[in-house]
Amino acid sequence: MSSFPYSLHSPVASRTILSAAAGMSRREAIRLGLAAAAGGLLLPRIGFSDTVTAAAAPPKPAAPASAVIQIWLWGGPSHLDTFDPKPDAGLEYCGQFTKPIETNVPGIRICEMLPLLAQQADKYSLIRSMTHGNNSHETAAYIVQTGNMPGGRDVFPGIGSVVSLFKGYAAGYRGLLPPYIVMTEPQGRFSEAGFLGPRYKPFATGGDPAADRFIVDGIVSPNLTEERLKERRRLLGEADTFGRAMRAHDPALLKPFDQAGDEAYEMILGDTGKVFDLRQETDAVRLRYGRNTLGQSCLVARRLIERGVPYVTINAKGWDTHKQHFQVMRRKLPELDQGLSSLLDDLSQSGLLKSTVVWVCGEFGRTPRLQNEAPWNGGRNHYGKVFSALVAGGGLHGGRVVGASDAHGEEVAERPVHPADLLETIYGQLGIPADARLPHPEGLDVRVLPDVAGPPKRLGRLRELL
């Protein structure tokens, strides 16, 4: 993943290189070219990042949060079987889960399959009136992650890319780890970066953190030991006669290349890349999170936040339960319960929950009434009319419920919350105003989020949680 403000082949980059090179000596021009060839490590020093910063820099109100963990329940979880149980609606609605449990906050009950999260309810709040009315995976995912309605001329960036813009390299982030990381694969439902371009796409780890060794694309090799990689680096240095000659002529000439190489090897062999090595954690900690992909992804997310990464997404697949719904839920809900409760507990114990927003939802909910007819045989279909989300940390109050669905979980009964309202709340905690402008490739005046007047018409930031 590139960590630089522009593609070197973009018109803006080309104009800046030509402008910077005008009037230079031959040696200075070569040095500039080498910097560009090395991946642009020196470009921020000659003004590349200034254009992005000037176009994107919002006012800076007090920002209690500096990072976000998004747990995306890919496919759409049932709100009735997670955070909005309806035991009085009858078996045709609640199915096998008929005994919701009390949490450590009086008056808040959740699914009986989430006992560990029930003891953490003071740390999070539930939104039970999420709504957008769309039942298609692709467009619903786009609405929830961008806050914009589909069908316009532009593909808007998702929240991770927007945070990468305002909190990443153009805003002063200097970590070697990318500012926006996804475990373990992008959704592929839409381009996360939208019109912001590939510079703001997430780094997708690949691999499986629950495996004996988490093989991270480009960082952890499946076939080479650390010792062999070090030996390869030594041999490469010995064979680089041209590089030695150039450094002898002018030690500064290859500095960009040397810096790029050092940073790459730091990611592969140094402490930075070891953030993905869960063998550094005790067996007890790994068991507490759950030895499954979701649980271990939550553990990696905690480690990434500890290293200062601004935005981490866990794409947790398997929630699209058209068939065998309750069989799947009896496997998935304990995994979510174990991983998320451990993450919240550890972030709280370390103090990082105060500065880290955690949000959990999917693209929609699922049909409240069970589909008992063939071929579904007790499954639940897509449902965008009303669904639930969980939010915690980053200065947001815990122990609260925002909005409500009706007695059967079929309609919003109180305080409709459009996804843009939730995103505006998260952005606000990060100090990113909803009306901050995004750099558009055609120079258009584009806001981070649409105005509350619409479309879609909405109520705005969730002040109930502030």
VEXKOLKE-182563 format. One record per residue (C-alpha): residue number from 1; x, y, z. Coordinates in pm, 1 decimal. Example, Ala and Ser with C-alpha at 12.3 -4.5 7.8 and 13.67 -1.06 7.14 Angstrom:
BEGIN
ATOM,1,1230.0,-450.0,780.0
ATOM,2,1367.0,-106.0,714.0
! end
This chain:
BEGIN
ATOM,1,0.0,0.0,0.0
ATOM,2,131.1,340.9,-89.7
ATOM,3,168.2,586.9,194.7
ATOM,4,196.5,899.3,-12.8
ATOM,5,-49.6,1175.8,-98.6
ATOM,6,-73.1,1112.7,-472.3
ATOM,7,11.1,862.1,-738.7
ATOM,8,337.3,974.4,-898.4
ATOM,9,162.8,947.6,-1233.8
ATOM,10,-119.9,1185.3,-1140.5
ATOM,11,-142.4,1526.8,-1311.6
ATOM,12,-96.9,1702.9,-978.1
ATOM,13,220.0,1506.5,-903.4
ATOM,14,356.3,1568.0,-1253.1
ATOM,15,298.5,1943.2,-1229.4
ATOM,16,461.1,1956.1,-886.5
ATOM,17,768.2,1761.6,-1003.1
ATOM,18,809.4,1988.0,-1305.2
ATOM,19,766.4,2298.7,-1093.9
ATOM,20,1010.5,2177.5,-831.9
ATOM,21,1266.4,2076.0,-1093.5
ATOM,22,1262.0,2406.5,-1280.0
ATOM,23,1595.4,2583.2,-1241.7
ATOM,24,1762.2,2291.0,-1063.8
ATOM,25,2112.8,2171.2,-1128.8
ATOM,26,2159.1,1832.0,-1291.0
ATOM,27,2256.3,1677.3,-959.2
ATOM,28,1950.5,1825.1,-785.3
ATOM,29,1721.8,1701.0,-1064.2
ATOM,30,1868.4,1349.3,-1033.1
ATOM,31,1817.9,1361.7,-659.8
ATOM,32,1452.2,1463.0,-704.0
ATOM,33,1399.8,1184.5,-956.8
ATOM,34,1551.8,928.7,-722.6
ATOM,35,1323.3,1046.0,-445.1
ATOM,36,1022.3,991.8,-669.8
ATOM,37,1149.0,651.1,-783.1
ATOM,38,1197.2,546.0,-422.3
ATOM,39,826.7,585.5,-364.8
ATOM,40,798.7,953.6,-288.3
ATOM,41,940.1,941.7,63.4
ATOM,42,1063.2,1298.7,30.0
ATOM,43,761.6,1434.2,-156.1
ATOM,44,589.9,1578.3,152.8
ATOM,45,901.9,1792.0,204.9
ATOM,46,864.2,1954.7,-136.7
ATOM,47,495.2,2030.9,-108.0
ATOM,48,297.5,1727.0,-223.4
ATOM,49,106.3,1684.3,99.8
ATOM,50,26.1,2055.3,121.6
ATOM,51,-239.0,2033.1,-150.6
ATOM,52,-420.1,1752.4,27.2
ATOM,53,-388.5,1916.2,364.0
ATOM,54,-513.5,2253.1,241.9
ATOM,55,-808.0,2096.2,62.4
ATOM,56,-904.0,1863.7,344.6
ATOM,57,-798.4,2027.1,671.2
ATOM,58,-1109.1,2089.9,883.7
ATOM,59,-1136.1,2321.5,1181.2
ATOM,60,-1001.7,2154.9,1492.2
ATOM,61,-1255.7,2138.1,1772.0
ATOM,62,-1171.6,1935.7,2081.1
ATOM,63,-1152.2,1572.9,1971.9
ATOM,64,-1184.5,1308.9,2243.6
ATOM,65,-1114.1,1024.0,1999.6
ATOM,66,-805.9,952.6,1791.3
ATOM,67,-883.1,604.6,1658.4
ATOM,68,-1166.2,378.9,1545.0
ATOM,69,-1223.8,3.5,1544.1
ATOM,70,-1506.1,-102.9,1316.0
ATOM,71,-1639.5,-457.2,1346.6
ATOM,72,-1838.3,-512.3,1030.4
ATOM,73,-2079.4,-805.2,1058.8
ATOM,74,-2067.0,-880.6,690.1
ATOM,75,-2396.5,-1001.4,549.7
ATOM,76,-2624.1,-832.5,802.2
ATOM,77,-2689.8,-968.0,1155.1
ATOM,78,-3039.9,-1016.0,1292.7
ATOM,79,-3129.5,-734.5,1531.2
ATOM,80,-3377.5,-960.8,1714.8
ATOM,81,-3105.4,-1217.5,1779.5
ATOM,82,-2839.3,-972.4,1897.5
ATOM,83,-2918.6,-634.1,2054.3
ATOM,84,-3297.5,-591.8,2019.8
ATOM,85,-3465.7,-912.5,2140.4
ATOM,86,-3846.1,-947.0,2119.6
ATOM,87,-3942.6,-1242.5,2343.6
ATOM,88,-4307.6,-1135.1,2356.0
ATOM,89,-4343.4,-1127.3,1977.9
ATOM,90,-4394.8,-1504.3,1960.5
ATOM,91,-4197.6,-1796.6,1826.4
ATOM,92,-4254.5,-1698.3,1463.7
ATOM,93,-4038.3,-1392.8,1538.6
ATOM,94,-3794.3,-1484.2,1816.1
ATOM,95,-3753.9,-1848.8,1717.6
ATOM,96,-3511.2,-2039.5,1938.4
ATOM,97,-3391.0,-1738.2,2139.3
ATOM,98,-3674.4,-1674.7,2384.3
ATOM,99,-3489.7,-1577.6,2702.9
ATOM,100,-3300.3,-1246.4,2666.5
ATOM,101,-3069.4,-1168.3,2956.3
ATOM,102,-3033.2,-862.6,3173.9
ATOM,103,-2712.2,-664.4,3141.8
ATOM,104,-2517.1,-479.8,3408.5
ATOM,105,-2724.0,-173.3,3316.4
ATOM,106,-3079.4,-199.7,3454.5
ATOM,107,-3343.0,-207.3,3182.7
ATOM,108,-3116.1,-316.2,2898.5
ATOM,109,-3153.0,-674.8,2779.5
ATOM,110,-2972.0,-849.3,2495.3
ATOM,111,-2972.9,-1197.6,2340.4
ATOM,112,-2906.6,-1486.5,2578.8
ATOM,113,-2615.2,-1591.7,2357.3
ATOM,114,-2417.4,-1281.5,2462.0
ATOM,115,-2355.8,-1326.9,2836.9
ATOM,116,-2007.0,-1171.8,2839.9
ATOM,117,-2123.6,-860.4,2656.5
ATOM,118,-2412.9,-839.3,2902.3
ATOM,119,-2154.0,-768.0,3172.9
ATOM,120,-1998.2,-486.7,2966.1
ATOM,121,-2313.6,-286.9,2884.2
ATOM,122,-2194.9,9.0,3089.3
ATOM,123,-1914.9,50.4,2834.7
ATOM,124,-2131.5,58.9,2519.3
ATOM,125,-2460.9,196.0,2395.1
ATOM,126,-2711.7,38.9,2159.0
ATOM,127,-2888.2,204.0,1867.7
ATOM,128,-3208.9,13.5,1801.1
ATOM,129,-3355.3,236.1,1530.6
ATOM,130,-3098.3,228.4,1250.9
ATOM,131,-3276.1,258.0,916.6
ATOM,132,-3221.0,317.2,545.9
ATOM,133,-3478.9,91.3,382.1
ATOM,134,-3239.6,-75.9,139.0
ATOM,135,-3224.0,-456.8,116.2
ATOM,136,-2933.0,-502.6,-127.0
ATOM,137,-2590.9,-594.5,13.6
ATOM,138,-2394.3,-364.6,-217.6
ATOM,139,-2602.0,-50.3,-188.6
ATOM,140,-2682.8,-97.7,180.7
ATOM,141,-2311.9,-140.0,261.9
ATOM,142,-2239.7,176.8,64.7
ATOM,143,-2506.0,372.1,257.8
ATOM,144,-2388.4,254.0,600.1
ATOM,145,-2018.7,315.2,534.5
ATOM,146,-2040.2,642.7,341.0
ATOM,147,-2359.6,802.7,473.5
ATOM,148,-2458.9,881.5,115.4
ATOM,149,-2737.9,738.4,-96.1
ATOM,150,-2634.4,542.4,-406.1
ATOM,151,-2707.6,643.5,-762.8
ATOM,152,-2529.9,977.8,-791.7
ATOM,153,-2245.0,1067.7,-1024.1
ATOM,154,-1978.1,1014.7,-757.8
ATOM,155,-1869.2,713.8,-557.4
ATOM,156,-1811.9,858.9,-211.3
ATOM,157,-1537.1,731.0,18.9
ATOM,158,-1620.1,515.4,316.3
ATOM,159,-1552.0,624.7,671.2
ATOM,160,-1217.6,443.7,692.6
ATOM,161,-1082.5,629.4,391.3
ATOM,162,-1213.7,962.2,518.8
ATOM,163,-1042.9,906.5,853.8
ATOM,164,-727.1,805.2,666.3
ATOM,165,-742.8,1140.0,485.1
ATOM,166,-792.7,1354.4,795.2
ATOM,167,-587.6,1149.0,1040.5
ATOM,168,-332.2,983.7,810.2
ATOM,169,-10.7,1090.4,642.0
ATOM,170,-144.1,1418.3,503.1
ATOM,171,-242.2,1515.3,857.4
ATOM,172,90.4,1434.4,1020.3
ATOM,173,64.0,1061.1,1090.2
ATOM,174,415.7,917.6,1068.6
ATOM,175,368.3,552.5,1157.9
ATOM,176,510.8,282.6,933.9
ATOM,177,187.6,87.8,970.3
ATOM,178,-74.2,213.5,721.6
ATOM,179,-333.0,446.1,875.9
ATOM,180,-624.0,230.2,753.6
ATOM,181,-599.9,-147.1,798.0
ATOM,182,-858.4,-414.6,718.5
ATOM,183,-861.9,-768.9,847.2
ATOM,184,-848.9,-980.4,655.0
ATOM,185,-998.3,-877.2,320.6
ATOM,186,-1182.8,-578.1,173.1
ATOM,187,-1553.6,-620.8,121.9
ATOM,188,-1544.4,-575.8,-251.6
ATOM,189,-1895.8,-432.5,-232.1
ATOM,190,-1775.1,-89.7,-344.6
ATOM,191,-1450.0,103.9,-364.9
ATOM,192,-1373.2,203.6,-5.5
ATOM,193,-1175.6,507.6,-117.1
ATOM,194,-1427.1,627.0,-374.3
ATOM,195,-1316.7,938.5,-558.0
ATOM,196,-1032.2,994.7,-308.0
ATOM,197,-839.2,734.9,-505.1
ATOM,198,-612.2,440.5,-423.1
ATOM,199,-393.9,644.0,-187.2
ATOM,200,-673.3,609.6,69.5
ATOM,201,-762.1,245.3,17.6
ATOM,202,-708.0,20.4,318.0
ATOM,203,-419.3,-216.5,361.1
ATOM,204,-582.2,-561.9,364.6
ATOM,205,-382.0,-810.2,568.7
ATOM,206,-497.9,-1132.7,407.2
ATOM,207,-419.1,-1446.2,605.0
ATOM,208,-595.0,-1567.3,917.6
ATOM,209,-496.1,-1437.6,1262.7
ATOM,210,-630.5,-1759.6,1415.4
ATOM,211,-375.7,-1969.0,1224.1
ATOM,212,-54.8,-2088.3,1387.5
ATOM,213,120.9,-1804.1,1204.9
ATOM,214,-64.1,-1495.5,1081.2
ATOM,215,58.4,-1457.8,722.3
ATOM,216,19.1,-1087.4,644.0
ATOM,217,47.4,-994.1,276.6
ATOM,218,381.6,-830.4,200.1
ATOM,219,497.3,-843.6,561.8
ATOM,220,501.8,-1205.4,680.4
ATOM,221,630.3,-1461.0,431.4
ATOM,222,473.2,-1807.5,445.8
ATOM,223,790.9,-1981.7,330.9
ATOM,224,1088.4,-1777.9,454.3
ATOM,225,1224.8,-1765.6,807.0
ATOM,226,1343.2,-1440.4,961.9
ATOM,227,1702.4,-1568.5,947.4
ATOM,228,1679.7,-1636.4,574.7
ATOM,229,1532.5,-1292.5,507.7
ATOM,230,1820.7,-1131.2,696.2
ATOM,231,2068.9,-1335.3,493.3
ATOM,232,1899.1,-1228.1,170.5
ATOM,233,1928.7,-865.9,273.6
ATOM,234,2299.1,-913.1,348.7
ATOM,235,2360.9,-1076.3,9.3
ATOM,236,2169.7,-800.3,-167.2
ATOM,237,2388.6,-541.7,-1.5
ATOM,238,2704.3,-724.9,-109.1
ATOM,239,2584.1,-748.5,-470.5
ATOM,240,2486.0,-380.5,-491.7
ATOM,241,2812.5,-250.4,-639.1
ATOM,242,2635.1,34.4,-820.2
ATOM,243,2478.8,153.5,-496.6
ATOM,244,2812.4,147.3,-314.6
ATOM,245,2972.9,348.7,-593.9
ATOM,246,2693.5,606.6,-590.7
ATOM,247,2713.4,644.8,-213.1
ATOM,248,3088.8,687.6,-231.8
ATOM,249,3037.2,965.7,-488.7
ATOM,250,2761.0,1139.4,-293.6
ATOM,251,2630.8,983.7,32.5
ATOM,252,2306.7,1184.0,8.7
ATOM,253,2219.9,1073.6,-344.0
ATOM,254,2062.4,738.3,-252.8
ATOM,255,1920.7,847.6,80.1
ATOM,256,1555.9,805.5,-34.8
ATOM,257,1628.9,449.6,-150.0
ATOM,258,1809.3,367.6,172.4
ATOM,259,1526.0,512.2,379.4
ATOM,260,1265.8,315.5,182.9
ATOM,261,1467.4,-3.6,226.6
ATOM,262,1515.4,50.0,598.3
ATOM,263,1144.6,111.7,648.4
ATOM,264,1049.6,-193.0,442.9
ATOM,265,1279.6,-417.0,643.7
ATOM,266,1152.8,-262.6,966.2
ATOM,267,803.9,-375.1,864.2
ATOM,268,924.9,-724.0,773.6
ATOM,269,1194.3,-789.8,1032.7
ATOM,270,1164.8,-515.7,1295.4
ATOM,271,935.0,-444.5,1586.1
ATOM,272,672.2,-274.3,1368.2
ATOM,273,575.5,-588.6,1179.5
ATOM,274,562.2,-789.2,1502.3
ATOM,275,232.4,-619.9,1584.9
ATOM,276,78.5,-902.2,1379.3
ATOM,277,265.1,-1177.4,1565.4
ATOM,278,10.7,-1305.7,1814.6
ATOM,279,262.0,-1557.3,1944.9
ATOM,280,380.0,-1265.4,2160.5
ATOM,281,51.8,-1287.8,2353.5
ATOM,282,-0.6,-1547.5,2625.2
ATOM,283,-219.0,-1850.3,2558.3
ATOM,284,-456.4,-1724.5,2827.2
ATOM,285,-511.1,-1395.7,2645.1
ATOM,286,-564.7,-1565.5,2310.1
ATOM,287,-812.3,-1809.1,2463.9
ATOM,288,-999.8,-1523.2,2629.7
ATOM,289,-1051.1,-1355.2,2290.7
ATOM,290,-1146.2,-1688.0,2130.7
ATOM,291,-924.7,-1900.1,1906.1
ATOM,292,-1123.0,-1815.2,1594.6
ATOM,293,-1080.0,-1557.1,1318.4
ATOM,294,-1310.8,-1294.6,1470.6
ATOM,295,-1170.2,-1326.0,1821.4
ATOM,296,-806.9,-1311.5,1708.7
ATOM,297,-888.0,-1020.6,1475.5
ATOM,298,-1016.8,-831.3,1779.6
ATOM,299,-685.8,-903.0,1951.7
ATOM,300,-485.3,-777.7,1652.0
ATOM,301,-707.6,-467.4,1638.1
ATOM,302,-620.4,-389.3,1999.6
ATOM,303,-249.8,-423.8,1920.6
ATOM,304,-281.2,-196.0,1615.9
ATOM,305,-457.9,72.2,1819.8
ATOM,306,-180.6,47.7,2079.0
ATOM,307,63.2,126.3,1794.4
ATOM,308,-133.0,438.7,1697.0
ATOM,309,-314.5,318.3,1382.1
ATOM,310,-611.1,555.2,1329.6
ATOM,311,-861.2,317.0,1167.5
ATOM,312,-896.9,-60.5,1186.0
ATOM,313,-1178.0,-261.6,1026.8
ATOM,314,-1258.9,-624.2,1101.6
ATOM,315,-1465.1,-769.2,818.7
ATOM,316,-1636.4,-1057.5,994.8
ATOM,317,-1805.7,-1275.5,735.9
ATOM,318,-2087.2,-1525.0,776.0
ATOM,319,-2388.6,-1321.7,892.5
ATOM,320,-2599.9,-1361.8,576.3
ATOM,321,-2822.7,-1631.9,724.0
ATOM,322,-3093.5,-1707.7,468.6
ATOM,323,-3079.6,-2072.8,574.2
ATOM,324,-2979.8,-2257.3,890.8
ATOM,325,-3007.6,-1928.0,1074.3
ATOM,326,-3006.3,-2050.5,1431.6
ATOM,327,-2739.6,-2313.1,1367.3
ATOM,328,-2512.8,-2035.7,1238.7
ATOM,329,-2606.8,-1797.6,1521.1
ATOM,330,-2518.4,-2056.5,1783.4
ATOM,331,-2166.7,-2053.2,1640.2
ATOM,332,-2125.5,-1685.8,1547.8
ATOM,333,-2277.7,-1518.7,1854.7
ATOM,334,-2038.2,-1681.0,2107.3
ATOM,335,-1746.3,-1575.3,1886.5
ATOM,336,-1871.2,-1215.3,1882.4
ATOM,337,-1944.6,-1228.0,2255.3
ATOM,338,-1596.7,-1348.7,2344.8
ATOM,339,-1397.2,-1130.7,2106.0
ATOM,340,-1583.8,-802.7,2148.7
ATOM,341,-1617.3,-828.5,2527.0
ATOM,342,-1243.9,-898.3,2562.1
ATOM,343,-1160.0,-607.7,2331.5
ATOM,344,-1378.4,-365.0,2527.3
ATOM,345,-1239.5,-488.9,2858.3
ATOM,346,-875.5,-458.8,2751.2
ATOM,347,-923.8,-113.8,2596.5
ATOM,348,-1099.0,-0.6,2912.5
ATOM,349,-828.8,-141.2,3140.9
ATOM,350,-552.8,30.4,2940.4
ATOM,351,-739.7,360.3,2914.6
ATOM,352,-750.3,342.2,2534.3
ATOM,353,-1128.5,308.4,2522.2
ATOM,354,-1149.9,677.1,2612.7
ATOM,355,-981.1,766.9,2283.3
ATOM,356,-1103.8,479.6,2063.3
ATOM,357,-1449.2,455.9,1908.1
ATOM,358,-1567.1,97.1,1862.8
ATOM,359,-1869.7,43.5,1641.4
ATOM,360,-2038.8,-280.1,1543.6
ATOM,361,-2306.5,-341.4,1281.7
ATOM,362,-2370.1,-477.7,934.4
ATOM,363,-2529.6,-337.3,622.9
ATOM,364,-2882.3,-408.2,750.8
ATOM,365,-3076.2,-634.2,985.4
ATOM,366,-3274.9,-943.8,900.6
ATOM,367,-3645.0,-1010.2,859.8
ATOM,368,-3805.8,-1021.7,1204.4
ATOM,369,-4057.2,-1287.4,1103.2
ATOM,370,-3884.8,-1618.6,1040.7
ATOM,371,-3912.5,-1760.1,691.3
ATOM,372,-4021.1,-2111.8,773.5
ATOM,373,-4125.6,-2200.6,421.0
ATOM,374,-3899.7,-2390.4,180.2
ATOM,375,-3627.2,-2337.3,80.8
ATOM,376,-3543.6,-2111.4,377.4
ATOM,377,-3664.3,-2345.7,653.3
ATOM,378,-3630.8,-2100.9,938.8
ATOM,379,-3394.0,-1847.9,784.0
ATOM,380,-3403.9,-1470.3,788.2
ATOM,381,-3377.5,-1245.8,482.1
ATOM,382,-3233.9,-893.5,433.8
ATOM,383,-3406.0,-611.6,623.8
ATOM,384,-3313.0,-244.6,593.8
ATOM,385,-3623.2,-91.5,753.7
ATOM,386,-3481.5,-119.4,1104.1
ATOM,387,-3167.1,-272.2,1253.1
ATOM,388,-2925.6,-225.1,1541.5
ATOM,389,-2572.9,-101.5,1603.8
ATOM,390,-2339.9,-99.4,1904.5
ATOM,391,-2109.0,193.9,1978.4
ATOM,392,-1853.3,240.0,2254.6
ATOM,393,-1563.6,456.7,2361.5
ATOM,394,-1410.9,769.1,2216.6
ATOM,395,-1596.0,992.1,2461.2
ATOM,396,-1939.6,843.6,2385.0
ATOM,397,-2158.1,750.7,2680.3
ATOM,398,-2209.8,384.7,2760.3
ATOM,399,-2510.5,217.7,2914.0
ATOM,400,-2767.9,387.9,2694.3
ATOM,401,-3020.8,290.5,2428.0
ATOM,402,-3098.6,524.2,2138.8
ATOM,403,-3426.2,477.0,1954.0
ATOM,404,-3657.8,178.4,1949.3
ATOM,405,-3822.9,-60.3,1708.5
ATOM,406,-4185.9,-166.3,1738.8
ATOM,407,-4311.1,-473.2,1926.3
ATOM,408,-4209.9,-707.3,1643.4
ATOM,409,-3891.8,-530.8,1534.6
ATOM,410,-4044.8,-449.3,1197.0
ATOM,411,-4059.7,-66.7,1203.4
ATOM,412,-3880.9,222.0,1373.1
ATOM,413,-4093.8,327.0,1668.9
ATOM,414,-3875.1,604.1,1815.3
ATOM,415,-3591.5,828.3,1696.4
ATOM,416,-3496.4,703.3,1347.6
ATOM,417,-3117.7,697.0,1300.6
ATOM,418,-2985.6,710.3,946.8
ATOM,419,-2632.2,572.1,898.9
ATOM,420,-2513.0,927.0,824.0
ATOM,421,-2622.5,1025.5,1177.5
ATOM,422,-2402.4,754.5,1326.7
ATOM,423,-2111.2,846.1,1099.2
ATOM,424,-2148.8,1213.3,1187.3
ATOM,425,-2130.9,1117.3,1555.1
ATOM,426,-1811.0,917.8,1502.0
ATOM,427,-1655.6,1190.2,1286.4
ATOM,428,-1743.4,1447.5,1551.6
ATOM,429,-1560.9,1249.5,1819.8
ATOM,430,-1254.8,1251.1,1592.3
ATOM,431,-1276.2,1626.5,1535.7
ATOM,432,-1388.5,1590.7,1172.5
ATOM,433,-1688.4,1818.0,1103.0
ATOM,434,-1960.3,1677.5,879.5
ATOM,435,-1929.8,1985.7,656.1
ATOM,436,-1551.6,1955.4,611.4
ATOM,437,-1464.4,1946.8,242.2
ATOM,438,-1321.3,1647.2,60.4
ATOM,439,-1064.4,1692.5,-218.3
ATOM,440,-1249.2,1606.4,-537.6
ATOM,441,-1062.8,1511.7,-859.4
ATOM,442,-1270.0,1763.1,-1056.7
ATOM,443,-1248.9,2036.9,-797.9
ATOM,444,-1613.0,2007.1,-691.2
ATOM,445,-1726.7,2134.5,-353.0
ATOM,446,-1803.4,1809.5,-166.0
ATOM,447,-1880.4,1763.9,203.4
ATOM,448,-1775.2,1473.0,422.9
ATOM,449,-2145.8,1396.7,476.9
ATOM,450,-2463.6,1524.6,314.0
ATOM,451,-2652.3,1801.9,491.9
ATOM,452,-2919.6,1693.7,741.2
ATOM,453,-3181.1,1838.4,504.6
ATOM,454,-3098.2,1554.8,267.6
ATOM,455,-3106.4,1355.9,76.7
ATOM,456,-3142.5,1162.4,294.0
ATOM,457,-3330.1,1378.0,542.4
ATOM,458,-3202.7,1297.4,890.3
ATOM,459,-3181.5,1421.6,1248.3
ATOM,460,-2804.4,1455.0,1275.0
ATOM,461,-2547.5,1375.5,1539.9
ATOM,462,-2653.8,1142.9,1824.0
ATOM,463,-2652.5,1396.3,2104.3
ATOM,464,-2804.0,1134.4,2334.8
ATOM,465,-2457.2,979.1,2350.7
ATOM,466,-2255.1,1299.1,2397.5
! end
